[in-house]
């Protein structure tokens, strides 16, 4: 089954995420995960999702801004 087919029938597949970083980075992530009461894996996925959602929202806002700007100048052109 393709990923889209799984998505359409409500089935979610799990995935593996790996990363390389310095020991100090890992220690910081581990400490933050412990303080948050989650595993390192859960913490990393949650942090990545939060960042992804923020970037996608910012991108959507920028696109809407461009569309509004284009409409504004179109209206100005039509007036003059």
C-alpha positions, 0 to 999 in steps of 0.5 A: 500500500502506498503512503497516500492510500494509508493516509486516506484509510486512516492508517498511520505508519511509523518511521525511524529518524536518526541524527548526528550531533555532538555529545553536548547536544545529545546531553542537552536533549536528554536533559530536556527530555527528562525534565519534560517527562518524555523519552529522547525520541518523543522529545525530538519528534515533538520538537521537530513537529513544533518547528515544522508547524511553525515554518509551515504556518509562517510560509502560509502567512507569507503566501497570503501576504503576497496574494493580498499585496498583489490584489491591492496593487491590482485594485490600485491599477484598476482605479488609475 
